[in-house]
Amino acid sequence: MNYWLAKSEPSVYPWSTFVADGRTAWTGVRSAEARNNLVAMKLGDKVAFYHSNEGKEVVGVAVVVAEAYPDPTAEGDPRWKCVDLAPVGPVPRPVSLATFKADLVLKESKLVKQGRVSVIPLAPEFWARLCELSGFGG
C-alpha cells in the first residue's frame, strides 16, 4: 500500500461535501508532477485529505477506489488524469501545516519541501506519524 496527500480548498470542495458525496473523481489537476502521482495511485491506497489555503490542515482520510483514467474536465486532453476517492473518515485531531513544519519527522515531507504540489506521496514513516498525531487508526 502507498500513502498520499491530496489538497482541496475548503471553499471549493470541503471535506464535508466529500463525505456527503460518498465518492468523487479527483479532477482538475494540471501539474505534471501531481498528475504523475495520481497515475501512481493504486486501489486501496490511503490518502490524507488536506484543506489548503484556508485551514491548512489534514482533516480526513480517503481511499483510492478507482485508478487513473482520463480527466473529464480536461476537454479531451489525454495528458490529464484523475482517480476516484472515497472518504474513510475524519481525523480525530486535524494536523496543521504548522505541525508538519515543527515535527521532527513530518518536516521532511513533500508537504513542507514542495508545498505547491497538490497531490504528493507520503512515505510510510510520514503516514505513521500523521496517524499518531491525528489519532487516526492507520
N, CA, C and O of each residue as an XYZ file, in Angstrom:
552
protein
N       0.846     -1.181      0.000
C       0.000      0.000      0.000
C       0.885      1.237      0.000
O       1.945      1.269      0.626
N       0.422      2.249     -0.717
C       1.092      3.537     -0.722
C       0.200      4.560     -0.043
O      -0.997      4.343      0.147
N       0.808      5.677      0.316
C       0.109      6.728      1.034
C       0.324      8.050      0.313
O       1.384      8.299     -0.261
N      -0.697      8.886      0.355
C      -0.697     10.126     -0.401
C      -1.320     11.238      0.413
O      -1.952     10.994      1.441
N      -1.139     12.461     -0.053
C      -1.829     13.614      0.477
C      -2.382     14.377     -0.722
O      -1.649     14.679     -1.663
N      -3.673     14.685     -0.685
C      -4.325     15.448     -1.748
C      -4.929     16.706     -1.139
O      -5.581     16.664     -0.095
N      -4.698     17.820     -1.814
C      -5.155     19.113     -1.314
C      -6.444     19.545     -2.001
O      -6.645     19.320     -3.194
N      -7.299     20.164     -1.217
C      -8.513     20.765     -1.746
C      -8.794     22.039     -0.957
O      -8.707     22.055      0.271
N      -9.129     23.095     -1.672
C      -9.511     24.323     -0.986
C     -10.902     24.121     -0.393
O     -11.824     23.735     -1.111
N     -11.069     24.374      0.901
C     -12.380     24.139      1.512
C     -13.491     25.005      0.920
O     -14.663     24.643      1.017
N     -13.149     26.137      0.312
C     -14.176     26.965     -0.322
C     -14.612     26.377     -1.667
O     -15.646     26.769     -2.207
N     -13.828     25.440     -2.209
C     -14.140     24.807     -3.488
C     -14.737     23.416     -3.275
O     -15.797     23.104     -3.819
N     -14.057     22.579     -2.482
C     -14.538     21.219     -2.221
C     -14.091     20.799     -0.822
O     -13.023     20.209     -0.657
N     -14.914     21.106      0.183
C     -14.544     20.792      1.563
C     -14.769     19.315      1.907
O     -15.485     18.596      1.211
N     -14.151     18.902      2.970
C     -14.297     17.545      3.484
C     -15.778     17.194      3.660
O     -16.195     16.090      3.309
N     -16.567     18.113      4.195
C     -17.985     17.822      4.456
C     -18.733     17.478      3.166
O     -19.598     16.602      3.178
N     -18.422     18.138      2.074
C     -19.059     17.827      0.796
C     -18.585     16.474      0.284
O     -19.378     15.690     -0.238
N     -17.307     16.206      0.432
C     -16.745     14.907      0.041
C     -17.468     13.782      0.777
O     -17.846     12.783      0.166
N     -17.660     13.941      2.073
C     -18.355     12.929      2.866
C     -19.804     12.780      2.383
O     -20.300     11.663      2.237
N     -20.468     13.890      2.142
C     -21.856     13.840      1.664
C     -21.947     13.163      0.293
O     -22.891     12.420      0.027
N     -20.965     13.423     -0.572
C     -20.947     12.803     -1.901
C     -20.662     11.302     -1.818
O     -21.175     10.525     -2.623
N     -19.848     10.902     -0.850
C     -19.528      9.489     -0.680
C     -18.456      8.958     -1.609
O     -17.907      7.881     -1.373
N     -18.155      9.688     -2.648
C     -17.141      9.297     -3.626
C     -16.985     10.472     -4.589
O     -17.951     11.184     -4.865
N     -15.778     10.673     -5.094
C     -15.588     11.739     -6.069
C     -14.453     11.408     -7.016
O     -13.523     10.681     -6.667
N     -14.543     11.954     -8.219
C     -13.421     11.935     -9.151
C     -12.526     13.113     -8.778
O     -12.992     14.248     -8.688
N     -11.243     12.841     -8.563
C     -10.293     13.886     -8.176
C      -9.783     14.539     -9.458
O      -8.723     14.182     -9.974
N     -10.547     15.492     -9.959
C     -10.307     16.105    -11.259
C      -9.626     17.464    -11.121
O      -9.464     17.998    -10.024
N      -9.235     17.998    -12.269
C      -8.735     19.365    -12.315
C      -7.265     19.527    -12.011
O      -6.780     20.657    -11.951
N      -6.540     18.447    -11.817
C      -5.105     18.533    -11.527
C      -4.386     18.877    -12.829
O      -4.516     18.157    -13.820
N      -3.626     19.976    -12.831
C      -2.939     20.412    -14.044
C      -1.447     20.641    -13.820
O      -0.830     21.470    -14.489
N      -0.891     19.918    -12.901
C       0.551     19.907    -12.670
C       1.057     18.531    -13.091
O       0.479     17.510    -12.717
N       2.132     18.507    -13.866
C       2.664     17.225    -14.336
C       3.076     16.338    -13.169
O       2.820     15.134    -13.194
N       3.698     16.900    -12.164
C       4.135     16.091    -11.017
C       2.934     15.521    -10.261
O       2.922     14.342     -9.908
N       1.924     16.359    -10.016
C       0.725     15.881     -9.323
C       0.002     14.835    -10.172
O      -0.493     13.843     -9.637
N      -0.064     15.046    -11.486
C      -0.684     14.056    -12.381
C       0.053     12.725    -12.304
O      -0.578     11.670    -12.233
N       1.372     12.766    -12.316
C       2.151     11.531    -12.219
C       1.869     10.818    -10.905
O       1.853      9.588    -10.855
N       1.649     11.577     -9.850
C       1.299     10.976     -8.563
C      -0.081     10.331     -8.630
O      -0.283      9.249     -8.078
N      -1.032     10.979     -9.299
C      -2.357     10.368     -9.473
C      -2.241      9.051    -10.233
O      -2.877      8.063     -9.866
N      -1.437      9.034    -11.285
C      -1.265      7.825    -12.100
C      -0.637      6.700    -11.275
O      -0.912      5.526    -11.524
N       0.191      7.041    -10.310
C       0.857      6.033     -9.472
C      -0.057      5.459     -8.388
O       0.278      4.441     -7.783
N      -1.193      6.085     -8.135
C      -2.105      5.608     -7.094
C      -2.726      4.269     -7.496
O      -3.064      4.049     -8.659
N      -2.866      3.394     -6.523
C      -3.448      2.063     -6.733
C      -4.670      1.885     -5.842
O      -4.805      2.548     -4.814
N      -5.561      0.978     -6.249
C      -6.742      0.675     -5.450
C      -6.345      0.371     -4.012
O      -5.416     -0.398     -3.766
N      -7.042      0.966     -3.081
C      -6.792      0.716     -1.668
C      -5.764      1.620     -1.031
O      -5.643      1.639      0.194
N      -5.004      2.384     -1.836
C      -4.056      3.331     -1.245
C      -4.819      4.343     -0.398
O      -5.936      4.733     -0.737
N      -4.213      4.761      0.699
C      -4.838      5.746      1.577
C      -4.340      7.147      1.241
O      -3.192      7.350      0.846
N      -5.251      8.105      1.415
C      -4.982      9.489      1.035
C      -5.388     10.422      2.174
O      -6.531     10.398      2.629
N      -4.446     11.238      2.627
C      -4.772     12.272      3.599
C      -5.459     13.417      2.860
O      -4.929     13.915      1.868
N      -6.615     13.835      3.323
C      -7.397     14.924      2.720
C      -6.998     16.207      3.433
O      -7.240     16.371      4.629
N      -6.380     17.117      2.678
C      -5.794     18.336      3.240
C      -6.539     19.561      2.750
O      -6.679     19.770      1.545
N      -7.019     20.375      3.690
C      -7.630     21.652      3.331
C      -6.509     22.664      3.103
O      -5.760     22.990      4.024
N      -6.400     23.157      1.871
C      -5.362     24.130      1.546
C      -5.922     25.546      1.580
O      -7.135     25.753      1.585
N      -5.032     26.494      1.603
C      -5.332     27.941      1.605
C      -6.076     28.392      2.860
O      -5.627     29.324      3.526
N      -7.184     27.768      3.197
C      -7.909     28.087      4.434
C      -7.805     26.862      5.338
O      -8.121     25.750      4.916
N      -7.375     27.056      6.541
C      -7.254     25.936      7.461
C      -5.875     25.304      7.428
O      -5.244     25.129      8.471
N      -5.409     24.963      6.251
C      -4.091     24.352      6.050
C      -3.861     23.216      7.046
O      -2.985     23.278      7.908
N      -4.694     22.162      6.890
C      -4.572     21.028      7.804
C      -5.173     19.778      7.186
O      -6.070     19.849      6.345
N      -4.662     18.630      7.620
C      -5.253     17.348      7.254
C      -6.498     17.178      8.103
O      -6.445     17.250      9.330
N      -7.640     16.947      7.422
C      -8.910     16.851      8.137
C      -9.563     15.479      8.028
O     -10.495     15.177      8.773
N      -9.083     14.643      7.107
C      -9.696     13.336      6.935
C      -8.820     12.388      6.144
O      -7.744     12.748      5.666
N      -9.311     11.168      6.021
C      -8.612     10.125      5.274
C      -9.566      9.557      4.241
O     -10.741      9.311      4.513
N      -9.021      9.355      3.038
C      -9.778      8.784      1.925
C      -9.051      7.544      1.433
O      -7.934      7.249      1.859
N      -9.699      6.826      0.531
C      -9.097      5.647     -0.073
C      -9.316      5.729     -1.585
O     -10.338      6.232     -2.049
N      -8.344      5.229     -2.340
C      -8.464      5.187     -3.795
C      -9.408      4.044     -4.159
O      -9.174      2.890     -3.799
N     -10.492      4.389     -4.888
C     -11.470      3.378     -5.278
C     -11.519      3.165     -6.792
O     -12.198      2.253     -7.263
N     -10.813      3.991     -7.553
C     -10.653      3.776     -8.995
C      -9.323      4.384     -9.401
O      -9.028      5.538     -9.090
N      -8.523      3.586    -10.102
C      -7.208      4.054    -10.546
C      -7.342      5.040    -11.694
O      -8.437      5.262    -12.212
N      -6.227      5.626    -12.084
C      -6.193      6.731    -13.042
C      -6.932      6.431    -14.342
O      -6.829      5.348    -14.917
N      -7.680      7.437    -14.774
C      -8.388      7.404    -16.057
C      -8.433      8.840    -16.578
O      -8.139      9.768    -15.825
N      -8.796      9.049    -17.860
C      -8.800     10.402    -18.412
C      -9.700     11.347    -17.615
O     -10.841     11.015    -17.290
N      -9.168     12.517    -17.311
C      -9.908     13.528    -16.557
C     -10.975     14.137    -17.463
O     -10.643     14.752    -18.477
N     -12.256     13.974    -17.113
C     -13.323     14.510    -17.964
C     -13.361     16.038    -18.015
O     -14.023     16.608    -18.882
N     -12.660     16.704    -17.102
C     -12.633     18.165    -17.114
C     -11.498     18.710    -17.977
O     -11.327     19.926    -18.061
N     -10.724     17.842    -18.616
C      -9.540     18.262    -19.378
C      -9.840     18.545    -20.841
O      -8.916     18.684    -21.643
N     -11.110     18.633    -21.200
C     -11.512     18.982    -22.562
C     -10.822     18.128    -23.620
O     -10.360     18.634    -24.643
N     -10.760     16.823    -23.355
C     -10.210     15.887    -24.332
C      -8.700     15.785    -24.371
O      -8.164     15.023    -25.175
N      -7.991     16.529    -23.526
C      -6.525     16.453    -23.494
C      -6.131     15.180    -22.757
O      -6.348     15.084    -21.549
N      -5.557     14.198    -23.454
C      -5.279     12.902    -22.843
C      -4.164     12.904    -21.805
O      -3.973     11.906    -21.110
N      -3.436     13.989    -21.688
C      -2.340     14.037    -20.705
C      -2.859     14.028    -19.271
O      -2.184     13.531    -18.369
N      -4.047     14.571    -19.059
C      -4.527     14.784    -17.689
C      -5.385     13.621    -17.222
O      -6.254     13.134    -17.946
N      -5.121     13.190    -16.001
C      -5.784     12.026    -15.408
C      -6.455     12.405    -14.101
O      -6.188     13.461    -13.526
N      -7.327     11.527    -13.649
C      -7.944     11.663    -12.340
C      -8.089     10.268    -11.744
O      -7.939      9.267    -12.445
N      -8.376     10.209    -10.475
C      -8.688      8.956     -9.782
C      -9.989      9.188     -9.028
O     -10.417     10.330     -8.857
N     -10.608      8.119     -8.584
C     -11.774      8.244     -7.718
C     -11.349      7.966     -6.282
O     -10.608      7.024     -6.002
N     -11.836      8.807     -5.389
C     -11.572      8.656     -3.961
C     -12.893      8.528     -3.221
O     -13.917      9.066     -3.642
N     -12.849      7.805     -2.111
C     -13.994      7.703     -1.210
C     -13.515      8.022      0.203
O     -12.399      7.657      0.573
N     -14.341      8.696      0.991
C     -13.930      9.016      2.360
C     -13.888      7.769      3.237
O     -14.741      6.888      3.131
N     -12.882      7.712      4.103
C     -12.788      6.668      5.118
C     -13.307      7.230      6.436
O     -14.106      6.593      7.123
N     -12.845      8.424      6.778
C     -13.316      9.075      7.991
C     -12.520     10.308      8.319
O     -11.425     10.509      7.794
N     -13.068     11.144      9.192
C     -12.330     12.332      9.627
C     -11.212     11.926     10.570
O     -11.267     10.862     11.187
N     -10.208     12.766     10.680
C      -9.192     12.528     11.698
C      -9.698     13.138     13.006
O     -10.270     14.228     12.994
N      -9.496     12.455     14.125
C      -9.965     13.000     15.402
C      -9.338     14.354     15.752
O      -9.977     15.217     16.352
N      -8.053     14.515     15.354
C      -7.347     15.775     15.616
C      -6.704     16.232     14.304
O      -5.722     15.631     13.867
N      -7.236     17.284     13.664
C      -6.607     17.777     12.436
C      -5.128     18.109     12.671
O      -4.738     18.566     13.745
N      -4.324     17.866     11.639
C      -2.888     18.120     11.719
C      -2.554     19.277     10.781
O      -2.689     19.169      9.562
N      -2.119     20.378     11.372
C      -1.890     21.614     10.627
C      -0.542     21.615      9.912
O       0.361     20.838     10.223
N      -0.447     22.512      8.948
C       0.832     22.727      8.266
C       1.898     23.152      9.273
O       3.052     22.737      9.162
N       1.528     23.963     10.241
C       2.490     24.381     11.271
C       3.025     23.174     12.032
O       4.206     23.130     12.377
N       2.165     22.196     12.296
C       2.608     20.975     12.971
C       3.553     20.192     12.070
O       4.579     19.697     12.536
N       3.222     20.073     10.784
C       4.126     19.408      9.840
C       5.504     20.059      9.894
O       6.516     19.363      9.976
N       5.547     21.375      9.850
C       6.820     22.099      9.819
C       7.611     21.948     11.110
O       8.842     21.950     11.086
N       6.917     21.817     12.233
C       7.581     21.734     13.535
C       7.968     20.311     13.918
O       8.868     20.121     14.736
N       7.310     19.314     13.348
C       7.534     17.924     13.741
C       8.840     17.394     13.158
O       9.146     17.628     11.989
N       9.602     16.683     13.974
C      10.905     16.167     13.538
C      10.801     15.200     12.375
O      11.725     15.126     11.565
N       9.712     14.456     12.263
C       9.522     13.509     11.166
C       8.865     14.203      9.972
O       9.387     14.162      8.858
N       7.722     14.838     10.212
C       6.920     15.390      9.119
C       7.564     16.574      8.404
O       7.208     16.873      7.265
N       8.505     17.249      9.056
C       9.128     18.400      8.402
C       9.925     18.002      7.160
O      10.287     18.857      6.352
N      10.197     16.709      7.010
C      10.915     16.224      5.828
C       9.969     15.821      4.697
O      10.432     15.414      3.632
N       8.663     15.925      4.904
C       7.692     15.515      3.886
C       7.628     16.527      2.738
O       8.061     17.671      2.873
N       7.081     16.081      1.615
C       6.930     16.970      0.461
C       5.914     18.077      0.721
O       5.949     19.103      0.041
N       5.021     17.902      1.673
C       4.105     18.991      2.002
C       4.904     20.208      2.447
O       4.541     21.341      2.129
N       5.974     19.983      3.172
C       6.830     21.076      3.635
C       7.853     21.445      2.557
O       8.092     22.627      2.306
N       8.449     20.449      1.928
C       9.535     20.685      0.967
C       9.056     21.188     -0.391
O       9.755     21.966     -1.040
N       7.868     20.753     -0.831
C       7.310     21.137     -2.126
C       5.847     21.510     -1.941
O       4.957     20.834     -2.458
N       5.607     22.558     -1.224
C       4.267     22.918     -0.799
C       3.269     23.223     -1.897
O       2.065     23.222     -1.636
N       3.717     23.483     -3.107
C       2.782     23.881     -4.160
C       2.187     22.702     -4.918
O       1.235     22.892     -5.675
N       2.709     21.503     -4.745
C       2.199     20.340     -5.471
C       0.926     19.851     -4.787
O       0.911     19.659     -3.571
N      -0.143     19.647     -5.561
C      -1.463     19.376     -4.982
C      -1.719     17.917     -4.617
O      -2.624     17.627     -3.834
N      -0.938     17.003     -5.170
C      -1.043     15.585     -4.824
C       0.380     15.086     -4.622
O       1.197     15.110     -5.542
N       0.665     14.635     -3.406
C       2.043     14.224     -3.093
C       2.057     12.853     -2.420
O       1.094     12.466     -1.758
N       3.158     12.127     -2.597
C       3.297     10.867     -1.868
C       3.700     11.140     -0.416
O       4.349     12.141     -0.110
N       3.302     10.232      0.458
C       3.744     10.267      1.849
C       4.442      8.940      2.135
O       3.836      7.875      2.016
N       5.698      9.008      2.506
C       6.432      7.798      2.871
C       5.747      7.139      4.061
O       5.087      7.818      4.847
N       5.895      5.818      4.205
C       5.234      5.123      5.326
C       5.520      5.743      6.697
O       4.636      5.778      7.552
N       6.735      6.227      6.912
C       7.038      6.834      8.214
C       6.274      8.146      8.408
O       5.916      8.489      9.534
N       6.023      8.881      7.322
C       5.225     10.104      7.426
C       3.768      9.751      7.718
O       3.116     10.398      8.537
N       3.263      8.714      7.039
C       1.873      8.287      7.276
C       1.704      7.837      8.732
O       0.729      8.203      9.388
N       2.646      7.051      9.226
C       2.568      6.562     10.604
C       2.568      7.726     11.587
O       1.805      7.729     12.553
N       3.414      8.701     11.342
C       3.480      9.861     12.244
C       2.200     10.699     12.146
O       1.694     11.183     13.158
N       1.682     10.868     10.932
C       0.436     11.597     10.746
C      -0.698     10.914     11.500
O      -1.502     11.583     12.148
N      -0.767      9.597     11.421
C      -1.802      8.839     12.139
C      -1.638      9.009     13.649
O      -2.623      9.160     14.372
N      -0.405      8.982     14.114
C      -0.130      9.147     15.551
C      -0.605     10.524     16.026
O      -1.290     10.634     17.043
N      -0.238     11.567     15.286
C      -0.601     12.927     15.693
C      -2.101     13.190     15.568
O      -2.675     13.912     16.384
N      -2.730     12.611     14.560
C      -4.145     12.881     14.306
C      -5.093     11.991     15.107
O      -6.271     12.312     15.258
N      -4.579     10.874     15.617
C      -5.436      9.923     16.307
C      -6.196      9.002     15.368
O      -7.081      8.259     15.793
N      -5.842      9.055     14.077
C      -6.488      8.166     13.105
C      -5.880      6.786     13.241
O      -4.670      6.663     13.431
N      -6.680      5.760     13.148
C      -6.236      4.398     13.408
C      -5.347      3.755     12.373
O      -5.061      2.564     12.497
N      -4.899      4.450     11.378
C      -3.954      3.855     10.430
C      -4.538      3.645      9.104
O      -3.860      3.151      8.203
